[in-house]
Amino acid sequence: MDGLGSHFLEEVRRQLRGYKRMAEGAIAQVTDEQLLITVDPESNSIAILIKHISGNMRSRFTDFLTSDGEKPDRHRDQEFELNGEPPRDELLRCWEEGWACVFRTLDSLKPEDLMRTVYIRHEPHTVVQALNRALAHYASHIGQIVFLSKHLGTHNWRTLSVPRGKSEEYNRKMIEEKRRSGKAVSKEPAHKS
């Protein structure tokens, strides 16, 4: 279990680092004014998504193993409201604090913690379940941030992944890099997309 548990924790860290990087790449491509735009009355702005993700992270990952993930001082509904026009640096400070809390907690977890029980709103979860829940939650909101950033900054958008029409070129480049590094290259894809 230790090997699998260590691999799982490292994979959660890897994926979260990737989502953080992706969101920051998207946020960097919009203006301060665009951070505050909502595309319709039921939508969230990028600023609100940053505020919500950060609040969720602080609540869920503070005292992760020992207290309920919904902290009494969290006011979730207020995460979906903006008081005025918060400056980018304030939003990014909250963003970094939330991520720091997540990574501090992940770095403290050991494989033997994975089947421990933690609570979110008094509902029991194994640590594995809580981490998967957080990973899915953050991925969905980061997808929204990327979508909004791309929509709002479309005329200057710099892709965050493989550019359209460049998949084959990218695949050839990856194969060539693996050959140069001496790593084996699979001839069959692991899955079809």
Secondary structure by P-SEA (a helix, b strand, c coil): caaaaaaaaaaaaaaaaaaaaaaaaaaaaccccccccccccccccaaaaaaaaaaaaaaacccccccccccccccccccccccccccaaaaaaaaaaaaaaaaaaaaacccccccbbbbcccccccaaaaaaaaaaaaaaaaaaaaaaaaaaacccccccccccccaaaaaaaaaaaaaaacccccccccccc
